Amino acid sequence: MAKLKEPTTDGVVRLHSRKRKPPKLTMAKLDRDTILIEGDAAALRFLGQFILAHSRAEKGDCHNGLHPKGAGNAWFTKESTLGFYLHKLPCDDGHVPDQKLKKQ
């Protein structure tokens, strides 16, 4: 029996976008030290599958993300103020492209 291929991040997006009611996430700053990630079971499953798919990505595909005011905005509620950016190490560049991380 052939093993089923695990979906890519694009595959996860395609799978969930076919649903009659695609899942919606709310991401916002809850307080100074906490980010709220809120959604029903389908939305949290979408996020989990997206992260797992990113973890399996080939070398050279070290970053991916979605944002309510940019790419992937269909996956967020209007209350969302934050998106997410995934960066898998090691990567060819060794850093988040075109951006410096804020130190606490």
C-alpha positions in Angstrom: 0.0 0.0 0.0 1.3 3.4 -0.9 1.9 5.9 1.9 -0.2 9.1 1.7 1.9 12.2 1.1 1.8 14.7 3.8 0.4 18.1 2.7 2.5 21.2 2.1 1.4 24.5 3.6 -0.3 25.3 0.2 -2.0 21.9 0.4 -3.3 22.7 3.9 -4.6 26.1 2.6 -6.3 24.4 -0.4 -7.9 21.7 1.8 -9.4 24.2 4.3 -10.4 26.7 1.7 -12.8 24.1 0.1 -14.9 24.1 3.2 -18.3 25.7 3.1 -17.3 27.9 6.1 -13.4 28.3 6.1 -11.9 28.5 9.5 -11.1 31.9 11.0 -8.4 32.8 13.5 -8.2 35.8 15.8 -4.7 36.8 16.7 -4.1 39.8 18.9 -2.0 41.1 21.7 -3.7 40.1 24.9 -1.4 41.9 27.3 2.3 43.0 27.3 3.6 39.4 27.4 0.9 37.3 25.8 -0.5 36.8 22.3 -4.1 35.6 22.0 -4.6 32.8 19.4 -8.3 32.1 19.3 -10.6 30.1 17.0 -13.0 27.2 17.0 -11.7 23.6 16.7 -11.5 23.8 12.9 -9.4 27.1 13.0 -7.0 25.7 15.5 -6.7 22.5 13.5 -5.9 24.6 10.4 -3.2 26.4 12.3 -1.7 23.2 13.7 -1.7 21.5 10.3 -0.1 24.6 8.7 2.7 24.6 11.3 3.3 20.9 10.9 3.4 21.2 7.1 5.9 24.0 7.4 8.1 21.8 9.7 8.2 19.3 6.9 9.2 21.8 4.2 12.4 21.1 2.2 15.6 23.0 2.8 15.5 26.5 1.2 11.8 26.9 2.2 12.5 28.1 5.8 9.9 30.8 6.2 6.2 31.2 5.8 3.4 33.1 7.4 -0.1 34.6 7.2 -1.2 38.1 8.2 -4.7 39.7 8.6 -3.6 42.7 6.6 -1.6 40.8 3.9 -1.1 37.4 2.5 -3.5 35.0 4.1 -6.0 37.6 5.4 -8.9 35.3 4.5 -8.0 33.1 7.5 -8.4 35.9 10.1 -11.3 37.6 11.8 -11.7 41.4 11.5 -10.6 41.6 15.2 -7.1 40.2 14.4 -4.3 42.7 14.7 -1.4 40.2 14.4 -0.3 37.6 12.0 2.3 35.0 12.4 5.7 34.3 10.7 7.3 30.8 10.9 11.0 30.5 10.5 12.6 27.1 10.5 16.2 26.6 11.3 18.7 25.9 10.0 18.2 28.1 7.0 20.4 29.3 4.2 20.3 32.9 5.4 20.5 32.1 9.1 18.1 34.9 10.0 14.6 36.2 9.4 14.7 37.8 5.9 14.6 41.6 5.7 13.7 42.0 9.4 15.4 42.1 12.8 13.7 40.5 15.7 12.8 42.7 18.5 14.7 41.9 21.7 12.8 42.0 25.0 
